[in-house]
Amino acid sequence: MQNIEDREAIILKYVPLVEKVVRHIGLSNPDYEKSDLVNIGVIGLMDAIDKYDEDKKVPFENYAFIRIKGTIIDEIRRNGPVSRTGMNKLKDYRLAVESLQHSLKRIPTEEEICRELQITAKQLGQVYDTASYLATQSLEKMIFNDEGNGVELGDMLVDTHAISVEEELLKNEQMEALKGAIGRLKEREQLILQLYYVEKLPLKEIAFILEVSVPRVSQIHGKMILKLKEEMRREELD
């Protein structure tokens, strides 16, 4: 932000926004206390203050939210709970679902997925947890692309270069396809998406609303993210 004489005052003003981001992320990592994440988030806030461009006509709160979250996530990634083994299991899950859908001509059940992968229901729940964690970092990247080079909604807010007509069309097509896939989710799954990504409630509060445990919400969240990803894959093949 430009023309700000009292930098400390503006930082203090937006500390509640930092705390909101920390609550929204809702990650459980023994290496960090809530106060640690807030302090890291303040660094992101200061970065947002320095780089904000009023000419972009984007509300500062929206821009800062993305910057703060990105800074916190970057720090957490360095000590993130998702191991290479966890990522490999997630990849095996996707391949198994794809194979089963091809052979069964329908969406496989969790029991069939477990048999295909030779894992227990508890281990399948861990795969969902991995997907849930990754989605808290980037929902768009998790759904649209495995390799990390897909488009993200946040790109529109922070990119300093004008995007091409082709890129704009791709974004619109992906968003329309995603809306359709979300519409095919169960009502409870849509509610979780609404509460988490729109209302920005932490998993703990969502668990209270749904009267289930936090781990259960995390697994439902991860399961529906993988379901959305599979829906998007089928859309591309049609």
VENDA-V339778 format. One record per residue. N is the residue number from 1. RES is the residue in three letters. PHI is phi as a letter, one per 30 degrees, with the letter a starting at -180 (none if undefined). OMEGA is omega in whole degrees, 0 to 359 (NA if undefined). D_CENTER is the distance of its C-alpha to the mean C-alpha in Angstrom with 1 decimal. Layout:
BEGIN
N/RES/PHI/OMEGA/D_CENTER, N/RES/PHI/OMEGA/D_CENTER
END
This chain:
BEGIN
1/MET/none/184/26.9, 2/GLN/c/176/30.6, 3/ASN/i/177/33.8, 4/ILE/c/183/32.4, 5/GLU/d/183/35.3, 6/ASP/c/183/34.0, 7/ARG/d/182/30.8, 8/GLU/d/181/30.8, 9/ALA/d/181/31.0, 10/ILE/d/177/28.0, 11/ILE/d/179/25.9, 12/LEU/d/180/27.2, 13/LYS/d/186/26.5, 14/TYR/c/174/22.7, 15/VAL/e/176/22.4, 16/PRO/e/177/21.3, 17/LEU/d/177/18.3, 18/VAL/d/180/17.4, 19/GLU/d/178/17.9, 20/LYS/d/178/15.7, 21/VAL/d/180/12.7, 22/VAL/d/178/13.7, 23/ARG/d/183/13.9, 24/HIS/d/179/10.6, 25/ILE/d/173/8.9, 26/GLY/h/181/11.4, 27/LEU/d/178/11.6, 28/SER/c/180/15.0, 29/ASN/b/184/16.6, 30/PRO/d/181/20.5, 31/ASP/d/185/20.8, 32/TYR/b/168/19.6, 33/GLU/c/179/21.0, 34/LYS/e/181/19.5, 35/SER/d/178/22.1, 36/ASP/d/181/21.1, 37/LEU/d/177/17.5, 38/VAL/d/179/19.2, 39/ASN/d/178/21.6, 40/ILE/d/180/19.0, 41/GLY/d/179/17.3, 42/VAL/d/176/20.8, 43/ILE/d/176/21.1, 44/GLY/d/178/18.2, 45/LEU/d/179/19.9, 46/MET/d/177/23.1, 47/ASP/d/179/21.7, 48/ALA/d/179/20.5, 49/ILE/d/182/24.0, 50/ASP/d/190/25.6, 51/LYS/c/183/23.7, 52/TYR/d/180/23.3, 53/ASP/c/182/25.4, 54/GLU/d/182/26.8, 55/ASP/d/180/28.1, 56/LYS/d/179/24.6, 57/LYS/i/176/24.9, 58/VAL/c/179/21.3, 59/PRO/e/182/21.3, 60/PHE/e/182/21.2, 61/GLU/e/179/18.9, 62/ASN/d/180/16.1, 63/TYR/d/181/16.8, 64/ALA/d/180/17.1, 65/PHE/e/181/13.8, 66/ILE/d/180/12.0, 67/ARG/d/180/14.6, 68/ILE/d/180/14.5, 69/LYS/d/180/10.8, 70/GLY/d/180/11.3, 71/THR/d/180/14.5, 72/ILE/d/181/13.4, 73/ILE/d/179/10.6, 74/ASP/e/179/13.4, 75/GLU/d/182/15.8, 76/ILE/d/180/13.9, 77/ARG/e/182/13.4, 78/ARG/d/178/17.2, 79/ASN/b/186/17.6, 80/GLY/d/182/14.5, 81/PRO/d/182/15.1, 82/VAL/c/181/14.1, 83/SER/d/176/17.6, 84/ARG/d/178/18.9, 85/THR/d/179/20.3, 86/GLY/d/179/17.0, 87/MET/d/178/15.6, 88/ASN/d/178/19.0, 89/LYS/d/177/18.8, 90/LEU/d/178/15.6, 91/LYS/d/179/17.4, 92/ASP/d/179/20.5, 93/TYR/d/182/18.8, 94/ARG/d/179/17.8, 95/LEU/d/180/21.3, 96/ALA/d/179/22.9, 97/VAL/d/179/21.3, 98/GLU/d/180/22.4, 99/SER/d/181/25.8, 100/LEU/d/178/26.3, 101/GLN/d/179/25.5, 102/HIS/d/183/28.0, 103/SER/d/183/30.7, 104/LEU/c/182/30.3, 105/LYS/i/178/29.6, 106/ARG/a/178/27.1, 107/ILE/d/181/23.8, 108/PRO/d/176/24.6, 109/THR/d/179/24.6, 110/GLU/d/179/23.0, 111/GLU/d/179/26.5, 112/GLU/d/177/27.1, 113/ILE/d/179/23.9, 114/CYS/d/179/25.1, 115/ARG/d/180/28.6, 116/GLU/d/182/27.4, 117/LEU/d/183/25.5, 118/GLN/h/178/28.1, 119/ILE/b/178/25.8, 120/THR/d/177/25.9, 121/ALA/d/179/23.8, 122/LYS/d/179/22.7, 123/GLN/d/176/21.6, 124/LEU/d/177/19.6, 125/GLY/d/178/17.9, 126/GLN/d/176/16.9, 127/VAL/d/178/15.4, 128/TYR/d/178/13.2, 129/ASP/d/179/12.4, 130/THR/d/179/11.4, 131/ALA/d/180/9.1, 132/SER/d/180/7.6, 133/TYR/d/181/7.5, 134/LEU/d/180/6.1, 135/ALA/d/178/3.0, 136/THR/d/178/3.3, 137/GLN/d/179/4.4, 138/SER/a/180/3.6, 139/LEU/d/183/3.1, 140/GLU/d/182/6.8, 141/LYS/d/180/7.7, 142/MET/d/184/6.9, 143/ILE/d/189/8.9, 144/PHE/d/189/11.4, 145/ASN/a/178/12.5, 146/ASP/d/187/13.2, 147/GLU/d/176/15.2, 148/GLY/i/179/12.8, 149/ASN/c/177/15.1, 150/GLY/d/179/13.6, 151/VAL/d/177/13.3, 152/GLU/b/179/10.6, 153/LEU/d/181/11.3, 154/GLY/d/180/11.5, 155/ASP/e/182/14.3, 156/MET/d/184/16.5, 157/LEU/d/188/16.7, 158/VAL/c/181/17.4, 159/ASP/d/181/19.3, 160/THR/c/180/23.0, 161/HIS/c/178/24.3, 162/ALA/d/180/24.8, 163/ILE/d/183/23.0, 164/SER/d/177/25.3, 165/VAL/d/180/26.1, 166/GLU/d/179/24.8, 167/GLU/d/179/21.4, 168/GLU/d/179/21.4, 169/LEU/d/179/22.5, 170/LEU/d/178/19.8, 171/LYS/e/181/17.1, 172/ASN/d/180/19.0, 173/GLU/d/180/19.5, 174/GLN/d/181/15.9, 175/MET/d/179/15.0, 176/GLU/d/178/18.1, 177/ALA/d/180/17.4, 178/LEU/d/178/14.0, 179/LYS/e/179/15.8, 180/GLY/d/180/18.4, 181/ALA/d/178/16.2, 182/ILE/d/179/14.7, 183/GLY/d/179/18.3, 184/ARG/c/176/19.3, 185/LEU/d/175/17.2, 186/LYS/d/183/19.2, 187/GLU/e/181/19.7, 188/ARG/d/179/18.2, 189/GLU/d/177/14.9, 190/GLN/d/179/14.9, 191/LEU/d/180/15.7, 192/ILE/d/177/12.8, 193/LEU/e/180/10.4, 194/GLN/d/183/12.9, 195/LEU/d/185/13.2, 196/TYR/d/188/9.6, 197/TYR/c/179/8.3, 198/VAL/c/179/12.0, 199/GLU/d/178/14.0, 200/LYS/h/176/11.4, 201/LEU/d/176/13.2, 202/PRO/d/182/12.5, 203/LEU/e/181/12.6, 204/LYS/d/180/16.3, 205/GLU/d/177/17.2, 206/ILE/d/178/15.7, 207/ALA/d/179/17.6, 208/PHE/d/180/20.7, 209/ILE/d/183/20.5, 210/LEU/d/179/20.2, 211/GLU/i/174/22.8, 212/VAL/b/180/21.1, 213/SER/d/177/20.0, 214/VAL/d/177/16.8, 215/PRO/e/180/16.6, 216/ARG/d/178/17.2, 217/VAL/d/180/14.4, 218/SER/e/181/12.0, 219/GLN/d/177/13.8, 220/ILE/d/179/13.8, 221/HIS/e/180/10.1, 222/GLY/d/180/9.9, 223/LYS/d/184/13.0, 224/MET/d/175/12.0, 225/ILE/d/178/9.0, 226/LEU/d/177/11.8, 227/LYS/d/178/14.1, 228/LEU/d/180/12.4, 229/LYS/d/180/12.3, 230/GLU/d/177/16.0, 231/GLU/d/180/16.8, 232/MET/d/179/15.8, 233/ARG/d/179/17.8, 234/ARG/d/177/20.7, 235/GLU/d/181/20.6, 236/GLU/d/183/21.1, 237/LEU/d/182/24.0, 238/ASP/d/NA/25.7
END
